[in-house]
Amino acid sequence: MSNLTLSATLTTTNGTAYAAGDTIGSLVTFTESQLYGNTMKRLKSVIITDASKQSSAIDIVLFRANPTGSTFTNDAAAVIPVADLTKIIGVAKVPSANYSAYSASSAAIVEVNIPIFVVNSTYNLYMAVICQGTPTYTSTSAISLTLSFGRY
């Protein structure tokens, strides 16, 4: 059972194809107030809604500290230098086969079990979403994510 849910709508590029390895949106910061302080949690599931029905595989990369050396620019290759790799605390992989398609949209859910304990002075959690397919979104807000956390 989840005791915390966080959501984000990513800014997407309308009408332009993404390439595998491109960032969808930009780096997302979940603040201490959203996370309820520095308590230990587990990411239990991720729900992705795709208003453009592209159903592309994506990786959701979570960081315990701000990956300041990395570059996450919408519709451009994600750049994560070695120094920022140590800040990764988990990756939730969403395969295209997990999506259910509807008339003009699709949605996927993945069950995960990633321990989350942010270790930085602000207790923020950082997230980057990396495309693993070649979708062409039809709006600037096509992708939304909901992360559900449970107690550690």
Rosetta constraint file for C-alpha pairs under 8 A:
AtomPair CA 1 CA 150 HARMONIC 6.20 0.50
AtomPair CA 2 CA 44 HARMONIC 7.52 0.50
AtomPair CA 2 CA 148 HARMONIC 5.89 0.50
AtomPair CA 2 CA 149 HARMONIC 5.30 0.50
AtomPair CA 2 CA 150 HARMONIC 4.41 0.50
AtomPair CA 2 CA 151 HARMONIC 7.50 0.50
AtomPair CA 3 CA 148 HARMONIC 7.61 0.50
AtomPair CA 3 CA 149 HARMONIC 6.12 0.50
AtomPair CA 3 CA 150 HARMONIC 5.27 0.50
AtomPair CA 3 CA 151 HARMONIC 6.94 0.50
AtomPair CA 4 CA 35 HARMONIC 7.77 0.50
AtomPair CA 4 CA 148 HARMONIC 5.89 0.50
AtomPair CA 4 CA 149 HARMONIC 5.11 0.50
AtomPair CA 4 CA 150 HARMONIC 6.64 0.50
AtomPair CA 5 CA 146 HARMONIC 6.68 0.50
AtomPair CA 5 CA 147 HARMONIC 5.58 0.50
AtomPair CA 5 CA 148 HARMONIC 4.50 0.50
AtomPair CA 5 CA 149 HARMONIC 6.18 0.50
AtomPair CA 6 CA 30 HARMONIC 7.89 0.50
AtomPair CA 6 CA 34 HARMONIC 7.42 0.50
AtomPair CA 6 CA 146 HARMONIC 5.66 0.50
AtomPair CA 6 CA 147 HARMONIC 5.19 0.50
AtomPair CA 6 CA 148 HARMONIC 6.61 0.50
AtomPair CA 7 CA 144 HARMONIC 7.28 0.50
AtomPair CA 7 CA 145 HARMONIC 5.56 0.50
AtomPair CA 7 CA 146 HARMONIC 4.33 0.50
AtomPair CA 7 CA 147 HARMONIC 6.24 0.50
AtomPair CA 8 CA 28 HARMONIC 7.76 0.50
AtomPair CA 8 CA 144 HARMONIC 5.68 0.50
AtomPair CA 8 CA 145 HARMONIC 5.40 0.50
AtomPair CA 8 CA 146 HARMONIC 6.65 0.50
AtomPair CA 9 CA 141 HARMONIC 6.36 0.50
AtomPair CA 9 CA 142 HARMONIC 7.84 0.50
AtomPair CA 9 CA 143 HARMONIC 5.94 0.50
AtomPair CA 9 CA 144 HARMONIC 4.17 0.50
AtomPair CA 9 CA 145 HARMONIC 6.38 0.50
AtomPair CA 10 CA 24 HARMONIC 6.84 0.50
AtomPair CA 10 CA 25 HARMONIC 4.83 0.50
AtomPair CA 10 CA 26 HARMONIC 7.38 0.50
AtomPair CA 10 CA 141 HARMONIC 5.97 0.50
AtomPair CA 10 CA 142 HARMONIC 7.36 0.50
AtomPair CA 10 CA 143 HARMONIC 5.59 0.50
AtomPair CA 10 CA 144 HARMONIC 6.03 0.50
AtomPair CA 11 CA 24 HARMONIC 7.31 0.50
AtomPair CA 11 CA 25 HARMONIC 4.68 0.50
AtomPair CA 11 CA 26 HARMONIC 7.58 0.50
AtomPair CA 11 CA 74 HARMONIC 7.54 0.50
AtomPair CA 11 CA 140 HARMONIC 5.39 0.50
AtomPair CA 11 CA 141 HARMONIC 5.18 0.50
AtomPair CA 11 CA 142 HARMONIC 7.56 0.50
AtomPair CA 11 CA 143 HARMONIC 7.60 0.50
AtomPair CA 12 CA 24 HARMONIC 6.25 0.50
AtomPair CA 12 CA 25 HARMONIC 5.60 0.50
AtomPair CA 12 CA 74 HARMONIC 6.87 0.50
AtomPair CA 12 CA 75 HARMONIC 7.60 0.50
AtomPair CA 12 CA 137 HARMONIC 6.91 0.50
AtomPair CA 12 CA 139 HARMONIC 6.89 0.50
AtomPair CA 12 CA 140 HARMONIC 4.53 0.50
AtomPair CA 12 CA 141 HARMONIC 5.68 0.50
AtomPair CA 12 CA 142 HARMONIC 6.39 0.50
AtomPair CA 12 CA 143 HARMONIC 7.22 0.50
AtomPair CA 13 CA 74 HARMONIC 7.42 0.50
AtomPair CA 13 CA 75 HARMONIC 6.80 0.50
AtomPair CA 13 CA 136 HARMONIC 7.99 0.50
AtomPair CA 13 CA 137 HARMONIC 6.55 0.50
AtomPair CA 13 CA 138 HARMONIC 7.86 0.50
AtomPair CA 13 CA 139 HARMONIC 7.02 0.50
AtomPair CA 13 CA 140 HARMONIC 5.53 0.50
AtomPair CA 14 CA 136 HARMONIC 7.25 0.50
AtomPair CA 14 CA 137 HARMONIC 5.39 0.50
AtomPair CA 14 CA 138 HARMONIC 4.91 0.50
AtomPair CA 14 CA 139 HARMONIC 4.79 0.50
AtomPair CA 14 CA 140 HARMONIC 5.38 0.50
AtomPair CA 15 CA 136 HARMONIC 5.67 0.50
AtomPair CA 15 CA 137 HARMONIC 5.78 0.50
AtomPair CA 15 CA 138 HARMONIC 5.46 0.50
AtomPair CA 15 CA 139 HARMONIC 7.53 0.50
AtomPair CA 16 CA 136 HARMONIC 5.45 0.50
AtomPair CA 16 CA 137 HARMONIC 7.04 0.50
AtomPair CA 17 CA 134 HARMONIC 6.02 0.50
AtomPair CA 17 CA 135 HARMONIC 5.56 0.50
AtomPair CA 17 CA 136 HARMONIC 4.29 0.50
AtomPair CA 17 CA 137 HARMONIC 7.39 0.50
AtomPair CA 18 CA 22 HARMONIC 6.31 0.50
AtomPair CA 18 CA 75 HARMONIC 5.72 0.50
AtomPair CA 18 CA 76 HARMONIC 7.81 0.50
AtomPair CA 18 CA 131 HARMONIC 7.37 0.50
AtomPair CA 18 CA 133 HARMONIC 7.51 0.50
AtomPair CA 18 CA 134 HARMONIC 5.00 0.50
AtomPair CA 18 CA 135 HARMONIC 5.54 0.50
AtomPair CA 18 CA 136 HARMONIC 6.27 0.50
AtomPair CA 19 CA 75 HARMONIC 7.66 0.50
AtomPair CA 19 CA 76 HARMONIC 7.97 0.50
AtomPair CA 19 CA 77 HARMONIC 7.87 0.50
AtomPair CA 19 CA 131 HARMONIC 7.06 0.50
AtomPair CA 19 CA 132 HARMONIC 7.48 0.50
AtomPair CA 19 CA 133 HARMONIC 6.37 0.50
AtomPair CA 19 CA 134 HARMONIC 4.87 0.50
AtomPair CA 19 CA 135 HARMONIC 7.58 0.50
AtomPair CA 20 CA 130 HARMONIC 7.87 0.50
AtomPair CA 20 CA 131 HARMONIC 5.34 0.50
AtomPair CA 20 CA 132 HARMONIC 4.37 0.50
AtomPair CA 20 CA 133 HARMONIC 4.85 0.50
AtomPair CA 20 CA 134 HARMONIC 5.92 0.50
AtomPair CA 21 CA 76 HARMONIC 7.90 0.50
AtomPair CA 21 CA 77 HARMONIC 5.38 0.50
AtomPair CA 21 CA 78 HARMONIC 6.14 0.50
AtomPair CA 21 CA 130 HARMONIC 5.85 0.50
AtomPair CA 21 CA 131 HARMONIC 5.40 0.50
AtomPair CA 21 CA 132 HARMONIC 5.81 0.50
AtomPair CA 21 CA 133 HARMONIC 8.00 0.50
AtomPair CA 22 CA 74 HARMONIC 7.25 0.50
AtomPair CA 22 CA 75 HARMONIC 5.37 0.50
AtomPair CA 22 CA 76 HARMONIC 4.77 0.50
AtomPair CA 22 CA 77 HARMONIC 4.06 0.50
AtomPair CA 22 CA 78 HARMONIC 5.49 0.50
AtomPair CA 22 CA 130 HARMONIC 5.70 0.50
AtomPair CA 22 CA 131 HARMONIC 5.35 0.50
AtomPair CA 22 CA 132 HARMONIC 7.72 0.50
AtomPair CA 23 CA 72 HARMONIC 5.78 0.50
AtomPair CA 23 CA 73 HARMONIC 6.02 0.50
AtomPair CA 23 CA 74 HARMONIC 5.18 0.50
AtomPair CA 23 CA 75 HARMONIC 5.56 0.50
AtomPair CA 23 CA 76 HARMONIC 5.83 0.50
AtomPair CA 23 CA 77 HARMONIC 6.04 0.50
AtomPair CA 23 CA 78 HARMONIC 5.33 0.50
AtomPair CA 23 CA 128 HARMONIC 7.15 0.50
AtomPair CA 23 CA 129 HARMONIC 5.83 0.50
AtomPair CA 23 CA 130 HARMONIC 4.61 0.50
AtomPair CA 23 CA 131 HARMONIC 6.09 0.50
AtomPair CA 24 CA 73 HARMONIC 7.78 0.50
AtomPair CA 24 CA 74 HARMONIC 5.21 0.50
AtomPair CA 24 CA 75 HARMONIC 6.04 0.50
AtomPair CA 24 CA 128 HARMONIC 7.77 0.50
AtomPair CA 24 CA 129 HARMONIC 5.49 0.50
AtomPair CA 24 CA 130 HARMONIC 5.88 0.50
AtomPair CA 24 CA 131 HARMONIC 6.35 0.50
AtomPair CA 25 CA 72 HARMONIC 7.82 0.50
AtomPair CA 25 CA 73 HARMONIC 6.85 0.50
AtomPair CA 25 CA 74 HARMONIC 4.53 0.50
AtomPair CA 25 CA 75 HARMONIC 7.37 0.50
AtomPair CA 25 CA 129 HARMONIC 7.29 0.50
AtomPair CA 26 CA 72 HARMONIC 5.28 0.50
AtomPair CA 26 CA 73 HARMONIC 5.48 0.50
AtomPair CA 26 CA 74 HARMONIC 5.58 0.50
AtomPair CA 26 CA 128 HARMONIC 6.63 0.50
AtomPair CA 26 CA 129 HARMONIC 7.75 0.50
AtomPair CA 27 CA 72 HARMONIC 5.95 0.50
AtomPair CA 27 CA 126 HARMONIC 6.79 0.50
AtomPair CA 27 CA 127 HARMONIC 5.79 0.50
AtomPair CA 27 CA 128 HARMONIC 5.00 0.50
AtomPair CA 27 CA 129 HARMONIC 7.81 0.50
AtomPair CA 28 CA 126 HARMONIC 5.66 0.50
AtomPair CA 28 CA 127 HARMONIC 5.03 0.50
AtomPair CA 28 CA 128 HARMONIC 6.35 0.50
AtomPair CA 29 CA 124 HARMONIC 6.58 0.50
AtomPair CA 29 CA 125 HARMONIC 5.89 0.50
AtomPair CA 29 CA 126 HARMONIC 4.68 0.50
AtomPair CA 29 CA 127 HARMONIC 6.50 0.50
AtomPair CA 30 CA 34 HARMONIC 6.17 0.50
AtomPair CA 30 CA 35 HARMONIC 7.01 0.50
AtomPair CA 30 CA 124 HARMONIC 5.63 0.50
AtomPair CA 30 CA 125 HARMONIC 5.12 0.50
AtomPair CA 30 CA 126 HARMONIC 6.25 0.50
AtomPair CA 31 CA 35 HARMONIC 6.31 0.50
AtomPair CA 31 CA 122 HARMONIC 7.64 0.50
AtomPair CA 31 CA 123 HARMONIC 6.90 0.50
AtomPair CA 31 CA 124 HARMONIC 4.61 0.50
AtomPair CA 31 CA 125 HARMONIC 6.60 0.50
AtomPair CA 32 CA 36 HARMONIC 5.77 0.50
AtomPair CA 32 CA 37 HARMONIC 5.07 0.50
AtomPair CA 32 CA 38 HARMONIC 7.37 0.50
AtomPair CA 32 CA 122 HARMONIC 6.50 0.50
AtomPair CA 32 CA 123 HARMONIC 5.09 0.50
AtomPair CA 32 CA 124 HARMONIC 5.24 0.50
AtomPair CA 32 CA 125 HARMONIC 7.91 0.50
AtomPair CA 33 CA 37 HARMONIC 6.41 0.50
AtomPair CA 35 CA 123 HARMONIC 7.97 0.50
AtomPair CA 35 CA 124 HARMONIC 7.62 0.50
AtomPair CA 37 CA 123 HARMONIC 6.44 0.50
AtomPair CA 38 CA 117 HARMONIC 6.91 0.50
AtomPair CA 38 CA 118 HARMONIC 6.63 0.50
AtomPair CA 38 CA 119 HARMONIC 7.90 0.50
AtomPair CA 38 CA 123 HARMONIC 5.84 0.50
AtomPair CA 39 CA 117 HARMONIC 6.76 0.50
AtomPair CA 40 CA 115 HARMONIC 7.38 0.50
AtomPair CA 40 CA 116 HARMONIC 5.91 0.50
AtomPair CA 40 CA 117 HARMONIC 4.95 0.50
AtomPair CA 40 CA 151 HARMONIC 7.20 0.50
AtomPair CA 40 CA 152 HARMONIC 5.70 0.50
AtomPair CA 41 CA 115 HARMONIC 5.99 0.50
AtomPair CA 41 CA 116 HARMONIC 5.04 0.50
AtomPair CA 41 CA 117 HARMONIC 6.53 0.50
AtomPair CA 41 CA 149 HARMONIC 6.32 0.50
AtomPair CA 41 CA 150 HARMONIC 5.92 0.50
AtomPair CA 41 CA 151 HARMONIC 5.01 0.50
AtomPair CA 41 CA 152 HARMONIC 4.59 0.50
AtomPair CA 42 CA 113 HARMONIC 6.18 0.50
AtomPair CA 42 CA 114 HARMONIC 5.32 0.50
AtomPair CA 42 CA 115 HARMONIC 4.34 0.50
AtomPair CA 42 CA 116 HARMONIC 5.35 0.50
AtomPair CA 42 CA 149 HARMONIC 5.34 0.50
AtomPair CA 42 CA 150 HARMONIC 5.27 0.50
AtomPair CA 42 CA 151 HARMONIC 6.05 0.50
AtomPair CA 42 CA 152 HARMONIC 5.35 0.50
AtomPair CA 43 CA 112 HARMONIC 6.49 0.50
AtomPair CA 43 CA 113 HARMONIC 5.72 0.50
AtomPair CA 43 CA 114 HARMONIC 5.05 0.50
AtomPair CA 43 CA 115 HARMONIC 6.38 0.50
AtomPair CA 43 CA 116 HARMONIC 6.73 0.50
AtomPair CA 43 CA 147 HARMONIC 6.99 0.50
AtomPair CA 43 CA 148 HARMONIC 5.99 0.50
AtomPair CA 43 CA 149 HARMONIC 4.39 0.50
AtomPair CA 43 CA 150 HARMONIC 6.46 0.50
AtomPair CA 44 CA 111 HARMONIC 5.87 0.50
AtomPair CA 44 CA 112 HARMONIC 4.96 0.50
AtomPair CA 44 CA 113 HARMONIC 5.14 0.50
AtomPair CA 44 CA 114 HARMONIC 6.93 0.50
AtomPair CA 44 CA 147 HARMONIC 7.73 0.50
AtomPair CA 44 CA 148 HARMONIC 5.72 0.50
AtomPair CA 44 CA 149 HARMONIC 5.31 0.50
AtomPair CA 44 CA 150 HARMONIC 6.26 0.50
AtomPair CA 45 CA 109 HARMONIC 6.88 0.50
AtomPair CA 45 CA 110 HARMONIC 5.56 0.50
AtomPair CA 45 CA 111 HARMONIC 4.41 0.50
AtomPair CA 45 CA 112 HARMONIC 5.38 0.50
AtomPair CA 45 CA 113 HARMONIC 7.69 0.50
AtomPair CA 45 CA 147 HARMONIC 6.02 0.50
AtomPair CA 45 CA 148 HARMONIC 5.29 0.50
AtomPair CA 45 CA 149 HARMONIC 7.19 0.50
AtomPair CA 46 CA 92 HARMONIC 7.84 0.50
AtomPair CA 46 CA 109 HARMONIC 5.57 0.50
AtomPair CA 46 CA 110 HARMONIC 5.42 0.50
AtomPair CA 46 CA 111 HARMONIC 6.70 0.50
AtomPair CA 46 CA 112 HARMONIC 7.68 0.50
AtomPair CA 46 CA 145 HARMONIC 6.79 0.50
AtomPair CA 46 CA 146 HARMONIC 5.64 0.50
AtomPair CA 46 CA 147 HARMONIC 4.69 0.50
AtomPair CA 46 CA 148 HARMONIC 6.35 0.50
AtomPair CA 47 CA 107 HARMONIC 7.14 0.50
AtomPair CA 47 CA 108 HARMONIC 5.67 0.50
AtomPair CA 47 CA 109 HARMONIC 4.40 0.50
AtomPair CA 47 CA 110 HARMONIC 6.70 0.50
AtomPair CA 47 CA 145 HARMONIC 5.56 0.50
AtomPair CA 47 CA 146 HARMONIC 5.09 0.50
AtomPair CA 47 CA 147 HARMONIC 6.64 0.50
AtomPair CA 48 CA 107 HARMONIC 5.47 0.50
AtomPair CA 48 CA 108 HARMONIC 5.19 0.50
AtomPair CA 48 CA 109 HARMONIC 6.34 0.50
AtomPair CA 48 CA 143 HARMONIC 6.92 0.50
AtomPair CA 48 CA 144 HARMONIC 5.74 0.50
AtomPair CA 48 CA 145 HARMONIC 4.63 0.50
AtomPair CA 48 CA 146 HARMONIC 6.66 0.50
AtomPair CA 49 CA 105 HARMONIC 7.57 0.50
AtomPair CA 49 CA 106 HARMONIC 6.03 0.50
AtomPair CA 49 CA 107 HARMONIC 4.36 0.50
AtomPair CA 49 CA 108 HARMONIC 6.62 0.50
AtomPair CA 49 CA 142 HARMONIC 7.74 0.50
AtomPair CA 49 CA 143 HARMONIC 5.75 0.50
AtomPair CA 49 CA 144 HARMONIC 5.27 0.50
AtomPair CA 49 CA 145 HARMONIC 6.50 0.50
AtomPair CA 50 CA 54 HARMONIC 6.75 0.50
AtomPair CA 50 CA 55 HARMONIC 6.73 0.50
AtomPair CA 50 CA 105 HARMONIC 5.63 0.50
AtomPair CA 50 CA 106 HARMONIC 5.15 0.50
AtomPair CA 50 CA 107 HARMONIC 5.89 0.50
AtomPair CA 50 CA 142 HARMONIC 5.45 0.50
AtomPair CA 50 CA 143 HARMONIC 4.88 0.50
AtomPair CA 50 CA 144 HARMONIC 6.83 0.50
AtomPair CA 51 CA 104 HARMONIC 6.87 0.50
AtomPair CA 51 CA 105 HARMONIC 4.60 0.50
AtomPair CA 51 CA 106 HARMONIC 6.64 0.50
AtomPair CA 51 CA 138 HARMONIC 7.94 0.50
AtomPair CA 51 CA 139 HARMONIC 7.81 0.50
AtomPair CA 51 CA 141 HARMONIC 7.84 0.50
AtomPair CA 51 CA 142 HARMONIC 4.68 0.50
AtomPair CA 51 CA 143 HARMONIC 6.54 0.50
AtomPair CA 52 CA 104 HARMONIC 6.49 0.50
AtomPair CA 52 CA 105 HARMONIC 5.43 0.50
AtomPair CA 52 CA 106 HARMONIC 7.53 0.50
AtomPair CA 52 CA 136 HARMONIC 7.99 0.50
AtomPair CA 52 CA 137 HARMONIC 5.43 0.50
AtomPair CA 52 CA 138 HARMONIC 5.50 0.50
AtomPair CA 52 CA 139 HARMONIC 7.16 0.50
AtomPair CA 52 CA 142 HARMONIC 5.82 0.50
AtomPair CA 53 CA 101 HARMONIC 6.79 0.50
AtomPair CA 53 CA 102 HARMONIC 7.65 0.50
AtomPair CA 53 CA 104 HARMONIC 5.78 0.50
AtomPair CA 53 CA 105 HARMONIC 4.07 0.50
AtomPair CA 53 CA 106 HARMONIC 4.89 0.50
AtomPair CA 54 CA 105 HARMONIC 7.77 0.50
AtomPair CA 54 CA 106 HARMONIC 7.41 0.50
AtomPair CA 54 CA 135 HARMONIC 5.58 0.50
AtomPair CA 54 CA 136 HARMONIC 6.94 0.50
AtomPair CA 54 CA 137 HARMONIC 6.91 0.50
AtomPair CA 55 CA 96 HARMONIC 5.52 0.50
AtomPair CA 55 CA 99 HARMONIC 5.90 0.50
AtomPair CA 55 CA 101 HARMONIC 7.77 0.50
AtomPair CA 55 CA 106 HARMONIC 6.30 0.50
AtomPair CA 55 CA 107 HARMONIC 7.48 0.50
AtomPair CA 55 CA 135 HARMONIC 7.75 0.50
AtomPair CA 56 CA 95 HARMONIC 7.37 0.50
AtomPair CA 56 CA 96 HARMONIC 5.16 0.50
AtomPair CA 56 CA 131 HARMONIC 7.20 0.50
AtomPair CA 56 CA 132 HARMONIC 6.88 0.50
AtomPair CA 56 CA 133 HARMONIC 5.33 0.50
AtomPair CA 56 CA 134 HARMONIC 7.04 0.50
AtomPair CA 56 CA 135 HARMONIC 6.05 0.50
AtomPair CA 57 CA 93 HARMONIC 7.63 0.50
AtomPair CA 57 CA 94 HARMONIC 5.41 0.50
AtomPair CA 57 CA 95 HARMONIC 4.48 0.50
AtomPair CA 57 CA 96 HARMONIC 4.45 0.50
AtomPair CA 57 CA 131 HARMONIC 6.46 0.50
AtomPair CA 57 CA 132 HARMONIC 5.08 0.50
AtomPair CA 57 CA 133 HARMONIC 5.66 0.50
AtomPair CA 58 CA 93 HARMONIC 6.16 0.50
AtomPair CA 58 CA 94 HARMONIC 5.22 0.50
AtomPair CA 58 CA 95 HARMONIC 6.70 0.50
AtomPair CA 58 CA 96 HARMONIC 7.90 0.50
AtomPair CA 58 CA 129 HARMONIC 6.71 0.50
AtomPair CA 58 CA 130 HARMONIC 5.55 0.50
AtomPair CA 58 CA 131 HARMONIC 4.61 0.50
AtomPair CA 58 CA 132 HARMONIC 5.04 0.50
AtomPair CA 58 CA 133 HARMONIC 7.32 0.50
AtomPair CA 59 CA 91 HARMONIC 6.41 0.50
AtomPair CA 59 CA 92 HARMONIC 5.77 0.50
AtomPair CA 59 CA 93 HARMONIC 4.60 0.50
AtomPair CA 59 CA 94 HARMONIC 6.09 0.50
AtomPair CA 59 CA 129 HARMONIC 5.76 0.50
AtomPair CA 59 CA 130 HARMONIC 5.09 0.50
AtomPair CA 59 CA 131 HARMONIC 6.55 0.50
AtomPair CA 59 CA 132 HARMONIC 7.01 0.50
AtomPair CA 60 CA 91 HARMONIC 5.47 0.50
AtomPair CA 60 CA 92 HARMONIC 5.00 0.50
AtomPair CA 60 CA 93 HARMONIC 6.35 0.50
AtomPair CA 60 CA 94 HARMONIC 7.83 0.50
AtomPair CA 60 CA 127 HARMONIC 6.77 0.50
AtomPair CA 60 CA 128 HARMONIC 5.93 0.50
AtomPair CA 60 CA 129 HARMONIC 4.64 0.50
AtomPair CA 60 CA 130 HARMONIC 6.43 0.50
AtomPair CA 61 CA 88 HARMONIC 6.98 0.50
AtomPair CA 61 CA 89 HARMONIC 7.97 0.50
AtomPair CA 61 CA 90 HARMONIC 6.14 0.50
AtomPair CA 61 CA 91 HARMONIC 4.56 0.50
AtomPair CA 61 CA 92 HARMONIC 6.63 0.50
AtomPair CA 61 CA 127 HARMONIC 5.57 0.50
AtomPair CA 61 CA 128 HARMONIC 5.18 0.50
AtomPair CA 61 CA 129 HARMONIC 6.22 0.50
AtomPair CA 61 CA 130 HARMONIC 7.57 0.50
AtomPair CA 62 CA 88 HARMONIC 5.72 0.50
AtomPair CA 62 CA 89 HARMONIC 5.72 0.50
AtomPair CA 62 CA 90 HARMONIC 5.32 0.50
AtomPair CA 62 CA 91 HARMONIC 6.15 0.50
AtomPair CA 62 CA 125 HARMONIC 7.15 0.50
AtomPair CA 62 CA 126 HARMONIC 5.72 0.50
AtomPair CA 62 CA 127 HARMONIC 4.63 0.50
AtomPair CA 62 CA 128 HARMONIC 6.67 0.50
AtomPair CA 63 CA 67 HARMONIC 7.06 0.50
AtomPair CA 63 CA 87 HARMONIC 5.18 0.50
AtomPair CA 63 CA 88 HARMONIC 4.35 0.50
AtomPair CA 63 CA 89 HARMONIC 5.46 0.50
AtomPair CA 63 CA 90 HARMONIC 7.29 0.50
AtomPair CA 63 CA 125 HARMONIC 6.19 0.50
AtomPair CA 63 CA 126 HARMONIC 4.96 0.50
AtomPair CA 63 CA 127 HARMONIC 6.20 0.50
AtomPair CA 64 CA 87 HARMONIC 5.43 0.50
AtomPair CA 64 CA 88 HARMONIC 6.31 0.50
AtomPair CA 64 CA 89 HARMONIC 6.01 0.50
AtomPair CA 64 CA 116 HARMONIC 7.88 0.50
AtomPair CA 64 CA 117 HARMONIC 7.08 0.50
AtomPair CA 64 CA 118 HARMONIC 4.66 0.50
AtomPair CA 64 CA 119 HARMONIC 5.96 0.50
AtomPair CA 64 CA 120 HARMONIC 7.13 0.50
AtomPair CA 64 CA 124 HARMONIC 7.41 0.50
AtomPair CA 64 CA 125 HARMONIC 5.69 0.50
AtomPair CA 64 CA 126 HARMONIC 6.65 0.50
AtomPair CA 65 CA 87 HARMONIC 5.81 0.50
AtomPair CA 65 CA 118 HARMONIC 6.92 0.50
AtomPair CA 65 CA 119 HARMONIC 6.71 0.50
AtomPair CA 65 CA 120 HARMONIC 5.77 0.50
AtomPair CA 65 CA 124 HARMONIC 7.05 0.50
AtomPair CA 65 CA 125 HARMONIC 6.73 0.50
AtomPair CA 65 CA 126 HARMONIC 6.76 0.50
AtomPair CA 66 CA 87 HARMONIC 7.73 0.50
AtomPair CA 66 CA 125 HARMONIC 7.87 0.50
AtomPair CA 66 CA 126 HARMONIC 6.30 0.50
AtomPair CA 67 CA 80 HARMONIC 7.88 0.50
AtomPair CA 67 CA 84 HARMONIC 5.33 0.50
AtomPair CA 67 CA 87 HARMONIC 6.82 0.50
AtomPair CA 67 CA 126 HARMONIC 7.99 0.50
AtomPair CA 68 CA 84 HARMONIC 7.51 0.50
AtomPair CA 69 CA 80 HARMONIC 7.14 0.50
AtomPair CA 69 CA 81 HARMONIC 6.54 0.50
AtomPair CA 69 CA 83 HARMONIC 7.39 0.50
AtomPair CA 69 CA 84 HARMONIC 6.51 0.50
AtomPair CA 70 CA 78 HARMONIC 7.67 0.50
AtomPair CA 70 CA 79 HARMONIC 5.37 0.50
AtomPair CA 70 CA 80 HARMONIC 4.64 0.50
AtomPair CA 70 CA 81 HARMONIC 6.15 0.50
AtomPair CA 70 CA 84 HARMONIC 6.84 0.50
AtomPair CA 71 CA 78 HARMONIC 5.96 0.50
AtomPair CA 71 CA 79 HARMONIC 5.00 0.50
AtomPair CA 71 CA 80 HARMONIC 6.72 0.50
AtomPair CA 72 CA 76 HARMONIC 7.51 0.50
AtomPair CA 72 CA 77 HARMONIC 7.54 0.50
AtomPair CA 72 CA 78 HARMONIC 5.22 0.50
AtomPair CA 72 CA 79 HARMONIC 6.69 0.50
AtomPair CA 72 CA 128 HARMONIC 7.19 0.50
AtomPair CA 73 CA 77 HARMONIC 7.43 0.50
AtomPair CA 73 CA 78 HARMONIC 7.04 0.50
AtomPair CA 78 CA 130 HARMONIC 7.04 0.50
AtomPair CA 80 CA 84 HARMONIC 6.17 0.50
AtomPair CA 80 CA 85 HARMONIC 6.80 0.50
AtomPair CA 81 CA 85 HARMONIC 6.67 0.50
AtomPair CA 82 CA 86 HARMONIC 7.48 0.50
AtomPair CA 83 CA 87 HARMONIC 7.99 0.50
AtomPair CA 84 CA 88 HARMONIC 7.23 0.50
AtomPair CA 89 CA 114 HARMONIC 7.83 0.50
AtomPair CA 89 CA 115 HARMONIC 7.82 0.50
AtomPair CA 89 CA 116 HARMONIC 7.14 0.50
AtomPair CA 90 CA 114 HARMONIC 6.19 0.50
AtomPair CA 92 CA 110 HARMONIC 7.74 0.50
AtomPair CA 92 CA 112 HARMONIC 6.79 0.50
AtomPair CA 93 CA 110 HARMONIC 7.79 0.50
AtomPair CA 94 CA 98 HARMONIC 6.81 0.50
AtomPair CA 94 CA 108 HARMONIC 7.64 0.50
AtomPair CA 94 CA 109 HARMONIC 7.74 0.50
AtomPair CA 94 CA 110 HARMONIC 6.40 0.50
AtomPair CA 95 CA 99 HARMONIC 7.81 0.50
AtomPair CA 98 CA 108 HARMONIC 5.32 0.50
AtomPair CA 98 CA 109 HARMONIC 6.69 0.50
AtomPair CA 98 CA 110 HARMONIC 7.37 0.50
AtomPair CA 99 CA 106 HARMONIC 6.11 0.50
AtomPair CA 99 CA 107 HARMONIC 5.16 0.50
AtomPair CA 99 CA 108 HARMONIC 4.18 0.50
AtomPair CA 99 CA 109 HARMONIC 7.38 0.50
AtomPair CA 100 CA 106 HARMONIC 5.45 0.50
AtomPair CA 100 CA 107 HARMONIC 5.45 0.50
AtomPair CA 100 CA 108 HARMONIC 6.20 0.50
AtomPair CA 101 CA 105 HARMONIC 6.21 0.50
AtomPair CA 101 CA 106 HARMONIC 4.36 0.50
AtomPair CA 101 CA 107 HARMONIC 6.81 0.50
AtomPair CA 102 CA 106 HARMONIC 5.55 0.50
AtomPair CA 115 CA 152 HARMONIC 7.03 0.50
AtomPair CA 118 CA 123 HARMONIC 5.48 0.50
AtomPair CA 118 CA 124 HARMONIC 6.56 0.50
AtomPair CA 118 CA 125 HARMONIC 6.27 0.50
AtomPair CA 119 CA 123 HARMONIC 6.30 0.50
AtomPair CA 120 CA 124 HARMONIC 7.09 0.50
AtomPair CA 137 CA 142 HARMONIC 6.32 0.50
AtomPair CA 138 CA 142 HARMONIC 6.97 0.50
